[in-house]
Amino acid sequence: MPVQSPLSRSTVISRLRAAGCVFAEDEADLLLSASLAPNELLNAVQRRVDGFPLEHILGWAEFCCLRIRVEPGVFVPRRRTELLVCEAAALLGAASTGSPPSTPPVVVDLCCGSGAVGTALAALVPGIEVHASDVDPAAVRCAGLNIVPVGGAVHEGDLYSALPARLRGNVEILAVNAPYVPTASISSMPHEARVHEPRVSLDGGPDGLDIQRRVIAEAAVWLSPGGHLLIETSRRQAPVTAAAMISGGLSPRIATSAELDATAVIGKLL
């Protein structure tokens, strides 16, 4: 006989709502549908009440209609980052309308975290060669669970130093969700991010753009002719990011999505 849950849906919702969970009903349904044993469910609800990210408790995050594996201590992909995927997929689609490429287009998911961007692009655009990299060993392990099954490769190291040398000058799409939160703003972030996600995935330096500047400075060396660099940023920071791209030999445009509350700067190698 099936074991009855020790917690009713209404009880779970009440506990989550009392803890300040804005989407208590949705979160309760996800926890109750996770096929947890009674003691595991009790523990999962308590962890959420204590401020653990729901995605770390479930072991996955929804991103571009996919379930992306997410482990404790790894940055949780945000829905706003789907803008990077949409823009990159559109660029790859536009590039494929001419003569078929002699080699698969190379896509790099830099500062990959869980590898959500690279995994989603592999699902949306068949036939691409996907690489992902991150400086955090925990992120690299987690990204491997997502990207390797779709035929991609994951590398550990600081930005471009992690990538195979053969990719230099051959990257069609360089998609980057580098940390862009100003250091002084970390303390005001939600508890689950501030406490349970690695600081290296959040802290972008005094103005939030330290890592972006490093990425932009070397992008032209890695991009193929006409290749694109896509960087997630904030609406306030976007003009500064765009100016850095101009200095780096790229022609930028700013893309936004009101639905996703997202901003990205997209630079084309001149």
Disulfide bonds with the S-S distance in Angstrom:
none
